[in-house]
Amino acid sequence: MRGALKAAPAAYHGDGAWLPALLKKMRGRRIAVVGDLMLDEWLWGAVRRISPEAPVPVVEVSAHSYTLGGAGNVANNLAALGAEVSIIGAIGDDDSGAMVLDLCRRLGAATQGIVPIRSRPTTRKTRIVAHGQQVVRADRECTDPIDDRSRSVMMRAAAKLEGKIDGIIVSDYGKGLISVPLVEAFRALRRTAVITGDPKPQNIDAFADVDCIAPNAAEVEIATGISVKTDSGMAQAASSLLRRTGCRYVLVTRGEHGMTLFSDRQVPFTAPSVARQVYDVSGAGDTVISTLTLALAVGAPIERAVALATVAAGVVVEKLGTATASAQEIERFAGGVIVDLKPAPSAADKPRAAKRRGGAR
């Protein structure tokens, strides 16, 4: 049995004095990331003309860069907050896979759990960006389930982490890695403070009994078949997920509406978005799950963990591309905002209560 997560009152209104101390406590914590590794390729340039071959812009490329994507971006966010990271995932036996492995090692992450698979390519997303706007994205990937042998290698890697980690993040991008047996191998670790996940709807049952899942609103609707266009609908859908998975918490990320935490153990609450301006939401969910997990791993109350994740998300959406938020950036950003957690409707509330509130905002 993993250590119990600390609970706090249903709503938290703080002055932020706790935030630097929590960030300091998070440094050096050991977190394992299991999930779909990707290589993000970026072509940066400017548009000055339309192609004579088709009605499309011609991007004159001036820069070319690579970053970690998917579960790799989760690892990147954790490292930016000072965590010690172990990565379990799959890459292809190709140049892109070699680049992913190199980028992971540059983070200082343990990479013994990364398995090269000859029969599939490394997932690679190529984005072309002009004048700060993404023009087009091209994906190269295989979403077939990974083979049993590769899964067994990862499960053995999981077993070797017993007693060596403080938390686990299951980062699911629907590329064939996440399965019930693989997640069960991590849940079997007895000396881990917390296990969280960011699931895709088709894999939701693999996340049974984890401490917290953090899907976005669209994923909640797909996973449950319940419309989340109103507050009451969102509450009903989240309640359905809590029953189906047995998770302690469901944290629904809702874009400009912030994020709402649901639990069978306390009144739901919403942390409004604190973003001052939004340039790019790519990878913001990775920042949320990374920050939340680290905070819970050091025993922070769920309210403070969610508030901290909200501030971290506010930092990264002001950056272009998949980005991270360092402790220094979070502290600086938090100095100008107040995260005021607001009670949210629960599934037990009557529908007319949601109507009075004007529905989802």
C-alpha positions as CSV (number, residue, x, y, z in Angstrom):
1,M,0.0,0.0,0.0
2,R,1.4,3.4,-1.0
3,G,1.6,6.1,1.5
4,A,-1.6,8.1,2.0
5,L,-1.9,11.4,0.3
6,K,-2.5,14.3,2.6
7,A,-5.9,15.9,2.4
8,A,-6.8,19.5,3.3
9,P,-10.0,21.6,3.5
10,A,-12.2,21.6,0.4
11,A,-11.0,25.1,-0.7
12,Y,-7.6,26.7,-0.2
13,H,-7.1,30.4,-0.1
14,G,-3.5,31.2,0.5
15,D,-1.1,34.1,0.3
16,G,1.5,32.1,-1.6
17,A,4.0,32.1,1.2
18,W,4.1,28.3,1.1
19,L,5.0,28.1,-2.6
20,P,8.8,28.7,-2.4
21,A,9.2,26.2,0.4
22,L,7.2,23.6,-1.5
23,L,9.3,24.1,-4.6
24,K,12.5,23.7,-2.6
25,K,11.2,20.5,-1.0
26,M,10.4,19.0,-4.5
27,R,14.1,19.3,-5.6
28,G,15.9,16.0,-5.7
29,R,12.8,13.8,-5.6
30,R,12.9,10.7,-7.7
31,I,10.2,10.3,-10.2
32,A,9.7,7.5,-12.8
33,V,8.0,8.4,-16.1
34,V,6.5,5.6,-18.2
35,G,4.9,6.5,-21.5
36,D,5.0,7.3,-25.2
37,L,8.4,8.9,-26.1
38,M,8.4,11.3,-29.0
39,L,10.8,13.6,-30.9
40,D,9.5,17.1,-31.6
41,E,11.1,18.6,-34.6
42,W,10.8,22.4,-35.2
43,L,11.3,24.4,-38.4
44,W,11.3,28.1,-37.7
45,G,10.9,30.7,-40.4
46,A,8.9,33.4,-42.1
47,V,6.3,33.6,-44.9
48,R,6.8,36.2,-47.7
49,R,4.9,34.6,-50.6
50,I,2.4,32.0,-51.6
51,S,3.5,28.9,-53.5
52,P,2.9,28.9,-57.3
53,E,2.3,25.2,-57.1
54,A,-0.7,25.3,-54.7
55,P,-2.5,27.9,-52.5
56,V,-0.2,27.4,-49.5
57,P,2.4,29.6,-47.9
58,V,6.1,29.1,-48.5
59,V,8.0,29.1,-45.3
60,E,11.6,30.3,-45.6
61,V,13.3,28.3,-42.9
62,S,15.9,30.1,-40.7
63,A,16.3,27.7,-37.8
64,H,15.9,24.0,-37.0
65,S,15.6,22.5,-33.5
66,Y,14.6,19.3,-31.7
67,T,13.0,18.8,-28.3
68,L,11.6,15.9,-26.4
69,G,7.9,15.3,-26.8
70,G,5.2,13.2,-25.2
71,A,6.5,11.4,-22.1
72,G,9.9,13.0,-22.9
73,N,8.4,16.4,-22.3
74,V,7.1,15.2,-18.9
75,A,10.7,14.1,-18.0
76,N,11.9,17.5,-19.2
77,N,9.4,19.3,-17.0
78,L,10.4,17.2,-14.0
79,A,14.1,17.9,-14.6
80,A,13.5,21.6,-14.8
81,L,12.0,21.4,-11.3
82,G,15.1,19.6,-10.0
83,A,13.7,16.1,-9.9
84,E,15.8,12.9,-10.5
85,V,14.1,11.2,-13.4
86,S,14.0,7.6,-14.6
87,I,12.4,7.0,-18.0
88,I,10.6,3.8,-19.3
89,G,9.4,3.8,-22.8
90,A,10.1,2.7,-26.4
91,I,11.9,4.2,-29.4
92,G,12.6,3.0,-32.9
93,D,16.0,1.7,-34.0
94,D,16.5,4.8,-36.0
95,D,18.1,8.2,-36.1
96,S,15.1,9.8,-34.3
97,G,15.3,7.2,-31.6
98,A,19.0,8.0,-31.1
99,M,18.2,11.7,-30.8
100,V,15.5,10.9,-28.2
101,L,18.0,8.8,-26.2
102,D,20.6,11.6,-26.4
103,L,18.2,14.3,-25.3
104,C,17.0,12.2,-22.3
105,R,20.6,11.6,-21.2
106,R,21.3,15.3,-21.5
107,L,18.6,15.8,-18.8
108,G,20.6,13.5,-16.6
109,A,17.7,11.0,-16.6
110,A,18.2,7.3,-16.1
111,T,17.5,5.7,-19.5
112,Q,18.0,1.9,-18.8
113,G,14.2,1.5,-19.2
114,I,14.1,2.9,-22.8
115,V,13.7,0.0,-25.2
116,P,14.6,0.2,-28.9
117,I,12.2,-1.7,-31.2
118,R,13.3,-2.4,-34.7
119,S,9.8,-3.1,-36.0
120,R,8.4,0.4,-35.4
121,P,9.6,4.0,-35.9
122,T,10.3,6.5,-33.2
123,T,7.3,8.9,-33.0
124,R,8.3,12.1,-34.6
125,K,6.2,15.3,-34.9
126,T,7.5,18.0,-37.3
127,R,6.1,21.4,-36.8
128,I,6.6,24.3,-39.2
129,V,6.3,27.7,-37.4
130,A,6.3,31.1,-39.1
131,H,5.9,34.5,-37.3
132,G,5.2,32.7,-34.0
133,Q,2.3,30.7,-35.5
134,Q,2.3,27.0,-36.3
135,V,1.6,26.6,-40.1
136,V,1.4,22.8,-40.3
137,R,2.4,19.6,-38.4
138,A,3.5,16.3,-39.9
139,D,3.5,13.1,-37.8
140,R,5.5,9.9,-38.3
141,E,4.4,7.2,-35.9
142,C,3.1,3.7,-35.3
143,T,0.2,3.3,-32.9
144,D,0.0,-0.5,-32.8
145,P,0.5,-2.1,-29.4
146,I,4.1,-2.8,-28.6
147,D,5.2,-6.4,-28.7
148,D,5.1,-8.7,-25.6
149,R,8.9,-9.0,-25.4
150,S,9.4,-5.2,-25.3
151,R,6.6,-4.9,-22.7
152,S,8.3,-7.6,-20.6
153,V,11.6,-5.7,-20.7
154,M,9.8,-2.6,-19.4
155,M,8.0,-4.5,-16.7
156,R,11.4,-5.9,-15.4
157,A,12.7,-2.3,-15.5
158,A,9.7,-1.3,-13.3
159,A,10.5,-4.0,-10.8
160,K,14.1,-2.7,-10.4
161,L,12.7,0.6,-9.2
162,E,11.3,-0.8,-6.0
163,G,12.3,1.5,-3.1
164,K,14.2,3.8,-5.4
165,I,11.5,6.3,-6.5
166,D,9.1,8.7,-4.8
167,G,6.5,8.9,-7.6
168,I,5.4,7.5,-10.9
169,I,3.8,9.3,-13.9
170,V,2.1,7.3,-16.6
171,S,2.1,9.5,-19.7
172,D,-0.3,8.2,-22.3
173,Y,-0.3,9.6,-25.8
174,G,-2.1,6.7,-27.4
175,K,0.9,5.4,-29.3
176,G,0.6,1.8,-28.3
177,L,2.8,1.7,-25.1
178,I,0.3,1.9,-22.3
179,S,-1.5,-1.3,-21.3
180,V,-3.1,-2.8,-18.2
181,P,-0.2,-5.2,-17.5
182,L,2.4,-2.4,-17.8
183,V,0.6,0.0,-15.5
184,E,-0.1,-2.9,-13.0
185,A,3.7,-3.5,-12.9
186,F,4.2,0.0,-11.6
187,R,1.2,-0.1,-9.2
188,A,2.8,-3.2,-7.7
189,L,5.7,-1.2,-6.4
190,R,4.9,-0.9,-2.6
191,R,7.3,1.9,-1.6
192,T,6.1,4.7,-3.9
193,A,4.5,7.8,-2.5
194,V,2.2,8.5,-5.4
195,I,1.2,7.3,-8.9
196,T,-0.5,9.6,-11.4
197,G,-1.5,9.5,-15.0
198,D,-2.5,11.5,-18.1
199,P,-4.7,8.9,-19.9
200,K,-6.1,8.7,-23.4
201,P,-9.8,7.7,-23.5
202,Q,-9.1,4.3,-25.1
203,N,-6.8,3.3,-22.3
204,I,-8.7,4.7,-19.4
205,D,-9.2,1.2,-17.8
206,A,-5.4,0.8,-17.6
207,F,-5.4,3.5,-14.9
208,A,-7.4,1.7,-12.3
209,D,-6.6,2.6,-8.8
210,V,-3.9,5.2,-9.5
211,D,-3.9,8.2,-7.2
212,C,-4.8,10.9,-9.7
213,I,-5.6,11.1,-13.4
214,A,-5.5,14.4,-15.3
215,P,-7.4,14.2,-18.6
216,N,-8.6,17.3,-20.5
217,A,-12.3,18.0,-20.9
218,A,-12.5,16.6,-24.4
219,E,-11.0,13.3,-23.2
220,V,-13.4,13.1,-20.3
221,E,-16.3,13.5,-22.7
222,I,-15.0,10.8,-25.0
223,A,-14.2,8.4,-22.2
224,T,-17.6,8.6,-20.5
225,G,-20.0,9.5,-23.3
226,I,-21.3,12.4,-21.1
227,S,-21.4,15.9,-22.5
228,V,-19.2,18.3,-20.4
229,K,-20.6,21.5,-21.8
230,T,-22.2,22.4,-18.5
231,D,-20.8,22.3,-15.0
232,S,-23.3,19.6,-14.0
233,G,-22.4,17.5,-17.0
234,M,-18.7,17.8,-16.1
235,A,-19.4,16.7,-12.6
236,Q,-21.4,13.7,-13.7
237,A,-18.6,12.7,-16.2
238,A,-15.9,13.0,-13.5
239,S,-18.0,11.0,-11.0
240,S,-18.3,8.3,-13.7
241,L,-14.5,8.2,-14.1
242,L,-14.0,8.0,-10.3
243,R,-16.3,5.0,-10.1
244,R,-14.9,3.3,-13.2
245,T,-11.2,3.7,-12.3
246,G,-11.2,3.8,-8.5
247,C,-8.8,6.7,-8.6
248,R,-8.6,9.0,-5.6
249,Y,-8.7,12.2,-7.7
250,V,-9.7,13.2,-11.2
251,L,-8.2,16.5,-12.2
252,V,-9.9,17.9,-15.4
253,T,-7.9,20.4,-17.3
254,R,-10.2,22.9,-19.0
255,G,-8.0,25.3,-20.9
256,E,-9.0,29.0,-20.3
257,H,-11.5,27.8,-17.6
258,G,-8.7,26.5,-15.5
259,M,-8.8,23.0,-13.9
260,T,-11.3,21.3,-11.7
261,L,-10.5,18.6,-9.1
262,F,-13.1,15.9,-8.3
263,S,-13.0,13.3,-5.5
264,D,-15.3,11.0,-3.7
265,R,-13.7,12.3,-0.5
266,Q,-14.2,16.0,-0.7
267,V,-16.1,18.8,-2.4
268,P,-14.9,19.5,-5.9
269,F,-13.1,22.8,-6.6
270,T,-11.8,24.8,-9.5
271,A,-8.5,26.6,-9.9
272,P,-9.1,29.3,-12.4
273,S,-6.5,29.9,-15.1
274,V,-3.9,32.4,-14.2
275,A,-2.4,32.7,-17.7
276,R,-1.8,36.4,-18.6
277,Q,-1.4,35.6,-22.3
278,V,-1.4,32.4,-24.3
279,Y,1.0,31.8,-27.1
280,D,1.0,28.0,-27.2
281,V,-0.7,25.3,-25.2
282,S,1.6,22.5,-26.6
283,G,2.7,20.3,-23.7
284,A,0.9,22.3,-21.0
285,G,-0.7,19.1,-19.7
286,D,2.7,17.6,-19.3
287,T,3.6,20.6,-17.1
288,V,0.5,20.1,-15.0
289,I,1.0,16.4,-14.3
290,S,4.7,16.9,-13.6
291,T,4.2,19.7,-11.1
292,L,1.2,18.0,-9.5
293,T,3.0,14.7,-9.0
294,L,6.1,16.2,-7.5
295,A,4.1,18.2,-5.1
296,L,2.1,15.2,-4.0
297,A,5.2,13.1,-3.7
298,V,6.5,15.4,-1.0
299,G,3.2,15.3,0.9
300,A,1.6,18.6,-0.2
301,P,-2.1,18.8,0.3
302,I,-4.0,18.3,-3.0
303,E,-5.2,22.0,-2.9
304,R,-1.6,23.3,-2.9
305,A,-0.5,20.7,-5.5
306,V,-3.3,21.9,-7.9
307,A,-2.6,25.6,-7.2
308,L,1.1,25.1,-8.0
309,A,0.2,23.2,-11.2
310,T,-2.0,26.0,-12.2
311,V,0.8,28.6,-11.8
312,A,3.2,26.3,-13.7
313,A,0.8,26.0,-16.5
314,G,0.5,29.8,-16.6
315,V,4.2,30.0,-17.1
316,V,4.5,27.5,-20.0
317,V,1.5,28.7,-22.1
318,E,3.3,32.1,-22.5
319,K,6.1,30.3,-24.3
320,L,6.1,29.1,-27.9
321,G,6.5,25.3,-28.4
322,T,6.7,22.5,-25.8
323,A,8.2,24.2,-22.8
324,T,9.1,23.8,-19.1
325,A,8.6,25.9,-16.0
326,S,11.6,26.2,-13.6
327,A,11.1,26.8,-9.9
328,Q,12.5,30.4,-10.4
329,E,10.0,31.1,-13.2
330,I,7.1,29.7,-11.1
331,E,8.1,31.9,-8.1
332,R,8.4,35.0,-10.2
333,F,5.1,34.3,-12.0
334,A,3.3,33.6,-8.7
335,G,4.4,36.9,-7.3
336,G,1.8,38.6,-9.6
337,V,-1.2,36.2,-9.3
338,I,-3.5,34.8,-6.6
339,V,-4.8,31.2,-7.1
340,D,-8.3,31.4,-5.6
341,L,-9.8,27.9,-5.5
342,K,-13.5,28.0,-6.0
343,P,-16.0,25.2,-5.0
344,A,-17.4,23.5,-8.1
345,P,-20.6,21.6,-8.6
346,S,-20.6,17.9,-7.7
347,A,-22.5,15.0,-9.3
348,A,-24.8,15.2,-6.3
349,D,-25.9,18.7,-7.1
350,K,-29.2,19.3,-8.7
351,P,-29.1,20.2,-12.4
352,R,-30.8,23.6,-11.7
353,A,-27.8,24.6,-9.6
354,A,-25.6,24.3,-12.7
355,K,-28.1,26.3,-14.7
356,R,-28.0,29.2,-12.2
357,R,-24.2,29.2,-12.6
358,G,-24.6,29.6,-16.3
359,G,-23.0,26.3,-17.2
360,A,-19.4,25.6,-17.9
361,R,-17.4,28.8,-18.3
